[in-house]
Amino acid sequence: MACARLLERLRQQSMPAAGVIFVGTSREDLGPLYAFERALEGWLTLRLSDVASTTTQRNRGVDAVNHGLHDQDDFIVFFDDDFRPAADWLEQCAAVFAAQPKVVGVTGQVLADGATIGGVSEEDGSKYLSGELPPMSHWCSGPTPREVESAYGCNMAFRAGIFRSCRFDEALPLYAWQEDRDFSAQARRLGPVVYAPGPRGVHLAVRQGRISGAQFGYSQIANVCYLHRKGTATLGALGYLIGRALLSNIVHSPARSRHTDYRGRLLGNAKAIADLVLGRCRQDRVCEIM
């Protein structure tokens, strides 16, 4: 259902996309979309990935489209299935790329982020987009364009040409925490990545189908350490991201949340730190955690 609602938003864009690709890991992931595939043949493409991983699925999508993109103005957009873009998101994004030829990546304004408040309903998402509800404060918000270290993975776009040398790192498994930071670091070697207030949207942060709290908590530590070792996360970013995760999980663990398994996350944090001390902390060990 989330995919079908995103497709509806994409069909309503003021500047139509040249094509749309959804990548799932099973037919059930894409179920409602198969009814549209034949009617939208040549515009809507459905793909299945043999690996359930955000990075692998993003790469499969790029592989399916990038061979046909050659123009300097071509760009590839990534939306999570629970992101709801405003009707002019693509038009606003294209305007940024056209006005700033050196910019290689754009992330848009997040009017509300369910990841920070336990989820946003479809109804409230529409209210944020219409202005009936005021925008939330968010690191990816505000009226001022600016260069950023990382795009926000739920809504980001990159010039097609950079994919000749940049790939999403498939060594980051499952939910691939911080894959957007890793890819942005690669892209920033070729040009600026910017926050732009024009492309607006809402991240509902649907909870179904995500990894367990313990797995997510392990990745909060292990993935950032991996990115630091490969050079796409600075020491400052490592300290900030790990410190923020630990503090949030410690503060919220005493009171059980209906939406977020903070206790599981804290347990995952502890397992990763123990592995770090023992010299065996690797991002792929998350697959061994239930």
Secondary structure, DSSP 8 states (H G I E B T S, - for coil): -HHHHHHHHHHT-SS--S-EEEEESSHHHHGGGHHHHTTTTTTEEEEE-SS--HHHHHHHHHHHHGGG--STT-EEEEE-TTEEE-TTHHHHHHHHHHH-TT--EEEEEEEEEHHHHT---HHHHHHHHHTSS-----TT-SS--EE-S---TTEEEEEGGGGGT----TTS-TT-TTHHHHHHHHHTTTS-EEEEEEEEEEE----TT---HHHHHHHHHHHHHHHHHHTSS-HHHHHHHHHHHHHHHHHHSSS--SS--HHHHHHHHHHHHHHHHTT---GGGGGG--
